[in-house]
Amino acid sequence: MLVDSDRTVAEVAYQIGYKDPHHFSRDFKNATGQSPKSFRCNERAQL
C-alpha cells in the first residue's frame, strides 16, 4: 500500500488496523529499519 498508492502513511496505518499512526510508524521502522516514508521513497525510486 505504501508503494502502490498515494494514501498518506496515516491512512495506510488506519486501513490496516492501527488506531495510532505513530505506533504503526514505530513498528514499521523496527521491522524494516526505515520509516514508512523512507521505505516508500526508496521503493518508488527502484521502479
PDB file of N, CA, C and O in Angstrom, chain B, residues numbered from 101:
ATOM      1  N   MET B 101       0.814  -1.203   0.000  1.00  0.00           N
ATOM      2  CA  MET B 101       0.000   0.000   0.000  1.00  0.00           C
ATOM      3  C   MET B 101       0.854   1.263   0.000  1.00  0.00           C
ATOM      4  O   MET B 101       0.501   2.261  -0.628  1.00  0.00           O
ATOM      5  N   LEU B 102       1.963   1.213   0.697  1.00  0.00           N
ATOM      6  CA  LEU B 102       2.814   2.401   0.745  1.00  0.00           C
ATOM      7  C   LEU B 102       3.382   2.736  -0.626  1.00  0.00           C
ATOM      8  O   LEU B 102       3.531   3.906  -0.977  1.00  0.00           O
ATOM      9  N   VAL B 103       3.693   1.713  -1.392  1.00  0.00           N
ATOM     10  CA  VAL B 103       4.325   1.930  -2.691  1.00  0.00           C
ATOM     11  C   VAL B 103       3.285   2.142  -3.794  1.00  0.00           C
ATOM     12  O   VAL B 103       3.477   2.971  -4.684  1.00  0.00           O
ATOM     13  N   ASP B 104       2.199   1.399  -3.728  1.00  0.00           N
ATOM     14  CA  ASP B 104       1.237   1.379  -4.831  1.00  0.00           C
ATOM     15  C   ASP B 104       0.125   2.412  -4.748  1.00  0.00           C
ATOM     16  O   ASP B 104      -0.692   2.504  -5.664  1.00  0.00           O
ATOM     17  N   SER B 105       0.074   3.183  -3.688  1.00  0.00           N
ATOM     18  CA  SER B 105      -0.992   4.176  -3.583  1.00  0.00           C
ATOM     19  C   SER B 105      -0.412   5.516  -3.154  1.00  0.00           C
ATOM     20  O   SER B 105       0.741   5.611  -2.733  1.00  0.00           O
ATOM     21  N   ASP B 106      -1.232   6.539  -3.269  1.00  0.00           N
ATOM     22  CA  ASP B 106      -0.822   7.870  -2.824  1.00  0.00           C
ATOM     23  C   ASP B 106      -1.438   8.218  -1.478  1.00  0.00           C
ATOM     24  O   ASP B 106      -1.439   9.382  -1.078  1.00  0.00           O
ATOM     25  N   ARG B 107      -1.960   7.223  -0.780  1.00  0.00           N
ATOM     26  CA  ARG B 107      -2.502   7.455   0.562  1.00  0.00           C
ATOM     27  C   ARG B 107      -1.372   7.894   1.491  1.00  0.00           C
ATOM     28  O   ARG B 107      -0.215   7.515   1.310  1.00  0.00           O
ATOM     29  N   THR B 108      -1.730   8.691   2.475  1.00  0.00           N
ATOM     30  CA  THR B 108      -0.732   9.091   3.461  1.00  0.00           C
ATOM     31  C   THR B 108      -0.373   7.884   4.315  1.00  0.00           C
ATOM     32  O   THR B 108      -1.090   6.883   4.335  1.00  0.00           O
ATOM     33  N   VAL B 109       0.738   7.995   5.013  1.00  0.00           N
ATOM     34  CA  VAL B 109       1.153   6.923   5.914  1.00  0.00           C
ATOM     35  C   VAL B 109       0.071   6.703   6.972  1.00  0.00           C
ATOM     36  O   VAL B 109      -0.217   5.561   7.330  1.00  0.00           O
ATOM     37  N   ALA B 110      -0.522   7.765   7.467  1.00  0.00           N
ATOM     38  CA  ALA B 110      -1.589   7.642   8.469  1.00  0.00           C
ATOM     39  C   ALA B 110      -2.781   6.890   7.891  1.00  0.00           C
ATOM     40  O   ALA B 110      -3.354   6.035   8.567  1.00  0.00           O
ATOM     41  N   GLU B 111      -3.165   7.191   6.656  1.00  0.00           N
ATOM     42  CA  GLU B 111      -4.297   6.492   6.036  1.00  0.00           C
ATOM     43  C   GLU B 111      -4.010   5.002   5.880  1.00  0.00           C
ATOM     44  O   GLU B 111      -4.887   4.168   6.107  1.00  0.00           O
ATOM     45  N   VAL B 112      -2.791   4.674   5.495  1.00  0.00           N
ATOM     46  CA  VAL B 112      -2.401   3.261   5.381  1.00  0.00           C
ATOM     47  C   VAL B 112      -2.465   2.599   6.759  1.00  0.00           C
ATOM     48  O   VAL B 112      -2.969   1.484   6.891  1.00  0.00           O
ATOM     49  N   ALA B 113      -1.964   3.275   7.763  1.00  0.00           N
ATOM     50  CA  ALA B 113      -1.986   2.721   9.124  1.00  0.00           C
ATOM     51  C   ALA B 113      -3.414   2.419   9.557  1.00  0.00           C
ATOM     52  O   ALA B 113      -3.694   1.331  10.062  1.00  0.00           O
ATOM     53  N   TYR B 114      -4.317   3.370   9.363  1.00  0.00           N
ATOM     54  CA  TYR B 114      -5.718   3.153   9.734  1.00  0.00           C
ATOM     55  C   TYR B 114      -6.330   2.007   8.923  1.00  0.00           C
ATOM     56  O   TYR B 114      -7.081   1.195   9.462  1.00  0.00           O
ATOM     57  N   GLN B 115      -6.011   1.946   7.648  1.00  0.00           N
ATOM     58  CA  GLN B 115      -6.592   0.935   6.770  1.00  0.00           C
ATOM     59  C   GLN B 115      -6.183  -0.478   7.198  1.00  0.00           C
ATOM     60  O   GLN B 115      -6.970  -1.414   7.060  1.00  0.00           O
ATOM     61  N   ILE B 116      -4.974  -0.639   7.710  1.00  0.00           N
ATOM     62  CA  ILE B 116      -4.539  -1.980   8.103  1.00  0.00           C
ATOM     63  C   ILE B 116      -4.830  -2.287   9.568  1.00  0.00           C
ATOM     64  O   ILE B 116      -4.449  -3.342  10.074  1.00  0.00           O
ATOM     65  N   GLY B 117      -5.510  -1.357  10.250  1.00  0.00           N
ATOM     66  CA  GLY B 117      -5.989  -1.674  11.582  1.00  0.00           C
ATOM     67  C   GLY B 117      -5.336  -0.963  12.745  1.00  0.00           C
ATOM     68  O   GLY B 117      -5.723  -1.184  13.892  1.00  0.00           O
ATOM     69  N   TYR B 118      -4.356  -0.115  12.482  1.00  0.00           N
ATOM     70  CA  TYR B 118      -3.737   0.646  13.573  1.00  0.00           C
ATOM     71  C   TYR B 118      -4.643   1.804  13.954  1.00  0.00           C
ATOM     72  O   TYR B 118      -5.214   2.466  13.088  1.00  0.00           O
ATOM     73  N   LYS B 119      -4.772   2.043  15.241  1.00  0.00           N
ATOM     74  CA  LYS B 119      -5.551   3.188  15.721  1.00  0.00           C
ATOM     75  C   LYS B 119      -4.677   4.424  15.879  1.00  0.00           C
ATOM     76  O   LYS B 119      -5.178   5.543  15.990  1.00  0.00           O
ATOM     77  N   ASP B 120      -3.361   4.207  15.887  1.00  0.00           N
ATOM     78  CA  ASP B 120      -2.404   5.298  16.074  1.00  0.00           C
ATOM     79  C   ASP B 120      -1.324   5.204  15.001  1.00  0.00           C
ATOM     80  O   ASP B 120      -0.533   4.261  15.014  1.00  0.00           O
ATOM     81  N   PRO B 121      -1.274   6.156  14.076  1.00  0.00           N
ATOM     82  CA  PRO B 121      -0.271   6.089  13.008  1.00  0.00           C
ATOM     83  C   PRO B 121       1.161   6.138  13.522  1.00  0.00           C
ATOM     84  O   PRO B 121       2.069   5.608  12.881  1.00  0.00           O
ATOM     85  N   HIS B 122       1.372   6.770  14.671  1.00  0.00           N
ATOM     86  CA  HIS B 122       2.730   6.812  15.229  1.00  0.00           C
ATOM     87  C   HIS B 122       3.173   5.430  15.679  1.00  0.00           C
ATOM     88  O   HIS B 122       4.343   5.072  15.542  1.00  0.00           O
ATOM     89  N   HIS B 123       2.251   4.665  16.208  1.00  0.00           N
ATOM     90  CA  HIS B 123       2.556   3.291  16.610  1.00  0.00           C
ATOM     91  C   HIS B 123       2.910   2.459  15.372  1.00  0.00           C
ATOM     92  O   HIS B 123       3.859   1.676  15.394  1.00  0.00           O
ATOM     93  N   PHE B 124       2.145   2.634  14.303  1.00  0.00           N
ATOM     94  CA  PHE B 124       2.446   1.950  13.052  1.00  0.00           C
ATOM     95  C   PHE B 124       3.846   2.306  12.564  1.00  0.00           C
ATOM     96  O   PHE B 124       4.623   1.423  12.202  1.00  0.00           O
ATOM     97  N   SER B 125       4.169   3.596  12.553  1.00  0.00           N
ATOM     98  CA  SER B 125       5.484   4.034  12.073  1.00  0.00           C
ATOM     99  C   SER B 125       6.602   3.435  12.909  1.00  0.00           C
ATOM    100  O   SER B 125       7.626   3.009  12.374  1.00  0.00           O
ATOM    101  N   ARG B 126       6.405   3.402  14.221  1.00  0.00           N
ATOM    102  CA  ARG B 126       7.424   2.832  15.108  1.00  0.00           C
ATOM    103  C   ARG B 126       7.590   1.335  14.841  1.00  0.00           C
ATOM    104  O   ARG B 126       8.713   0.844  14.734  1.00  0.00           O
ATOM    105  N   ASP B 127       6.476   0.612  14.734  1.00  0.00           N
ATOM    106  CA  ASP B 127       6.543  -0.824  14.448  1.00  0.00           C
ATOM    107  C   ASP B 127       7.168  -1.081  13.084  1.00  0.00           C
ATOM    108  O   ASP B 127       7.971  -2.000  12.928  1.00  0.00           O
ATOM    109  N   PHE B 128       6.802  -0.271  12.099  1.00  0.00           N
ATOM    110  CA  PHE B 128       7.335  -0.435  10.749  1.00  0.00           C
ATOM    111  C   PHE B 128       8.849  -0.236  10.754  1.00  0.00           C
ATOM    112  O   PHE B 128       9.584  -1.014  10.146  1.00  0.00           O
ATOM    113  N   LYS B 129       9.312   0.808  11.441  1.00  0.00           N
ATOM    114  CA  LYS B 129      10.745   1.080  11.489  1.00  0.00           C
ATOM    115  C   LYS B 129      11.491  -0.031  12.213  1.00  0.00           C
ATOM    116  O   LYS B 129      12.587  -0.412  11.801  1.00  0.00           O
ATOM    117  N   ASN B 130      10.911  -0.553  13.287  1.00  0.00           N
ATOM    118  CA  ASN B 130      11.547  -1.665  13.999  1.00  0.00           C
ATOM    119  C   ASN B 130      11.654  -2.904  13.119  1.00  0.00           C
ATOM    120  O   ASN B 130      12.629  -3.649  13.212  1.00  0.00           O
ATOM    121  N   ALA B 131      10.666  -3.128  12.270  1.00  0.00           N
ATOM    122  CA  ALA B 131      10.642  -4.314  11.421  1.00  0.00           C
ATOM    123  C   ALA B 131      11.528  -4.188  10.188  1.00  0.00           C
ATOM    124  O   ALA B 131      12.123  -5.170   9.746  1.00  0.00           O
ATOM    125  N   THR B 132      11.620  -2.968   9.626  1.00  0.00           N
ATOM    126  CA  THR B 132      12.318  -2.810   8.347  1.00  0.00           C
ATOM    127  C   THR B 132      13.621  -2.020   8.437  1.00  0.00           C
ATOM    128  O   THR B 132      14.455  -2.083   7.535  1.00  0.00           O
ATOM    129  N   GLY B 133      13.790  -1.279   9.527  1.00  0.00           N
ATOM    130  CA  GLY B 133      14.987  -0.454   9.662  1.00  0.00           C
ATOM    131  C   GLY B 133      14.854   0.916   9.021  1.00  0.00           C
ATOM    132  O   GLY B 133      15.806   1.697   9.020  1.00  0.00           O
ATOM    133  N   GLN B 134      13.693   1.213   8.481  1.00  0.00           N
ATOM    134  CA  GLN B 134      13.472   2.537   7.893  1.00  0.00           C
ATOM    135  C   GLN B 134      12.032   2.972   8.123  1.00  0.00           C
ATOM    136  O   GLN B 134      11.140   2.152   8.340  1.00  0.00           O
ATOM    137  N   SER B 135      11.831   4.272   8.069  1.00  0.00           N
ATOM    138  CA  SER B 135      10.485   4.802   8.283  1.00  0.00           C
ATOM    139  C   SER B 135       9.608   4.456   7.093  1.00  0.00           C
ATOM    140  O   SER B 135      10.119   4.180   6.008  1.00  0.00           O
ATOM    141  N   PRO B 136       8.291   4.469   7.281  1.00  0.00           N
ATOM    142  CA  PRO B 136       7.403   4.206   6.143  1.00  0.00           C
ATOM    143  C   PRO B 136       7.631   5.178   4.988  1.00  0.00           C
ATOM    144  O   PRO B 136       7.593   4.782   3.824  1.00  0.00           O
ATOM    145  N   LYS B 137       7.865   6.443   5.308  1.00  0.00           N
ATOM    146  CA  LYS B 137       8.089   7.430   4.253  1.00  0.00           C
ATOM    147  C   LYS B 137       9.376   7.137   3.481  1.00  0.00           C
ATOM    148  O   LYS B 137       9.393   7.216   2.252  1.00  0.00           O
ATOM    149  N   SER B 138      10.448   6.802   4.191  1.00  0.00           N
ATOM    150  CA  SER B 138      11.709   6.452   3.530  1.00  0.00           C
ATOM    151  C   SER B 138      11.549   5.193   2.686  1.00  0.00           C
ATOM    152  O   SER B 138      12.060   5.110   1.570  1.00  0.00           O
ATOM    153  N   PHE B 139      10.835   4.217   3.236  1.00  0.00           N
ATOM    154  CA  PHE B 139      10.582   2.977   2.503  1.00  0.00           C
ATOM    155  C   PHE B 139       9.868   3.279   1.194  1.00  0.00           C
ATOM    156  O   PHE B 139      10.249   2.775   0.137  1.00  0.00           O
ATOM    157  N   ARG B 140       8.829   4.104   1.272  1.00  0.00           N
ATOM    158  CA  ARG B 140       8.061   4.467   0.076  1.00  0.00           C
ATOM    159  C   ARG B 140       8.968   5.119  -0.961  1.00  0.00           C
ATOM    160  O   ARG B 140       8.936   4.743  -2.133  1.00  0.00           O
ATOM    161  N   CYS B 141       9.759   6.071  -0.553  1.00  0.00           N
ATOM    162  CA  CYS B 141      10.640   6.775  -1.489  1.00  0.00           C
ATOM    163  C   CYS B 141      11.661   5.832  -2.109  1.00  0.00           C
ATOM    164  O   CYS B 141      11.886   5.871  -3.319  1.00  0.00           O
ATOM    165  N   ASN B 142      12.276   4.990  -1.298  1.00  0.00           N
ATOM    166  CA  ASN B 142      13.281   4.042  -1.800  1.00  0.00           C
ATOM    167  C   ASN B 142      12.676   3.042  -2.766  1.00  0.00           C
ATOM    168  O   ASN B 142      13.268   2.752  -3.806  1.00  0.00           O
ATOM    169  N   GLU B 143      11.518   2.517  -2.442  1.00  0.00           N
ATOM    170  CA  GLU B 143      10.866   1.537  -3.320  1.00  0.00           C
ATOM    171  C   GLU B 143      10.415   2.154  -4.626  1.00  0.00           C
ATOM    172  O   GLU B 143      10.561   1.542  -5.684  1.00  0.00           O
ATOM    173  N   ARG B 144       9.874   3.346  -4.568  1.00  0.00           N
ATOM    174  CA  ARG B 144       9.428   4.005  -5.794  1.00  0.00           C
ATOM    175  C   ARG B 144      10.611   4.383  -6.691  1.00  0.00           C
ATOM    176  O   ARG B 144      10.480   4.406  -7.914  1.00  0.00           O
ATOM    177  N   ALA B 145      11.750   4.677  -6.091  1.00  0.00           N
ATOM    178  CA  ALA B 145      12.931   5.026  -6.879  1.00  0.00           C
ATOM    179  C   ALA B 145      13.449   3.818  -7.657  1.00  0.00           C
ATOM    180  O   ALA B 145      14.082   3.973  -8.701  1.00  0.00           O
ATOM    181  N   GLN B 146      13.182   2.627  -7.150  1.00  0.00           N
ATOM    182  CA  GLN B 146      13.650   1.413  -7.809  1.00  0.00           C
ATOM    183  C   GLN B 146      12.741   0.965  -8.945  1.00  0.00           C
ATOM    184  O   GLN B 146      13.113   0.087  -9.723  1.00  0.00           O
ATOM    185  N   LEU B 147      11.555   1.558  -9.050  1.00  0.00           N
ATOM    186  CA  LEU B 147      10.612   1.147 -10.118  1.00  0.00           C
ATOM    187  C   LEU B 147      10.992   1.704 -11.446  1.00  0.00           C
ATOM    188  O   LEU B 147      10.308   1.455 -12.439  1.00  0.00           O
TER     189      LEU B 147
END
